[in-house]
Amino acid sequence: MSQLEKLLEQFINIPFPKWNDVLTLLKKLGYKKLEGDGSRIKFVNPEKKSIIELHRPHPQNAIKTYTQKDIIKKLKEQGVIK
């Protein structure tokens, strides 16, 4: 199992992933981070023509369950996750 596959599996199975886990995973999947207003961040993958828009978590460092589900849904749409 590759490091990327392990990251994906861990991300899917952990109830509240940390923000740094999200950054690492999306970077390894080819996404570039674009800062927006306030806590709004876009992750753009020009190769897949994909954008994932998120809010940086605050005050905690863990992302919310609905945010995790949104990321997983987007990655499934791209065929990254089955």
C-alpha positions in Angstrom: 0.0 0.0 0.0 1.5 3.4 -1.0 1.8 6.3 1.3 -1.1 8.1 -0.6 -3.4 5.1 -0.3 -2.6 5.0 3.5 -3.4 8.7 3.8 -6.7 8.2 1.9 -7.7 5.3 4.1 -6.8 7.1 7.2 -8.7 10.2 6.1 -11.8 8.3 5.4 -11.8 6.3 8.6 -10.8 8.9 11.2 -13.9 10.6 12.7 -12.4 14.1 12.9 -9.2 14.5 10.8 -6.8 17.3 11.6 -6.5 20.3 9.2 -2.8 19.3 8.5 -4.0 15.9 7.4 -6.3 17.6 4.9 -3.5 19.8 3.6 -1.2 16.9 3.2 -3.7 14.7 1.4 -4.9 17.3 -1.0 -1.3 18.4 -1.8 -0.4 14.8 -2.6 -3.4 14.5 -4.9 -2.2 17.5 -6.9 -4.2 20.3 -5.4 -2.8 23.8 -4.9 -4.1 25.9 -1.9 -5.5 29.4 -2.7 -6.3 31.6 0.3 -9.6 33.4 0.2 -11.3 35.9 2.5 -11.2 35.1 6.2 -11.0 31.3 6.7 -12.2 30.4 3.2 -9.7 28.3 1.2 -9.9 26.9 -2.3 -8.0 23.8 -3.3 -7.5 23.7 -7.1 -6.4 20.8 -9.2 -5.9 22.1 -12.7 -5.1 18.7 -14.1 -8.5 17.3 -13.0 -10.2 20.7 -13.4 -11.5 20.4 -9.9 -12.0 22.8 -7.1 -12.7 22.0 -3.4 -13.8 24.9 -1.3 -13.4 24.7 2.5 -13.4 26.8 5.6 -10.3 26.5 7.8 -11.4 25.1 11.1 -11.4 27.4 14.1 -10.9 27.5 17.0 -10.2 23.7 16.9 -7.8 22.1 14.5 -10.1 19.2 13.5 -12.4 19.5 10.6 -16.1 18.9 10.9 -17.8 15.7 9.8 -19.7 17.4 7.0 -16.5 18.9 5.7 -14.9 15.5 5.6 -17.9 14.1 3.8 -17.8 16.9 1.2 -14.1 16.2 0.5 -14.8 12.5 0.2 -17.7 13.1 -2.2 -15.6 15.4 -4.4 -12.7 12.8 -4.5 -15.2 10.1 -5.4 -16.6 12.2 -8.3 -13.0 12.4 -9.6 -12.5 8.7 -9.3 -9.8 9.1 -6.7 -11.8 7.1 -4.2 -14.1 4.2 -5.2 
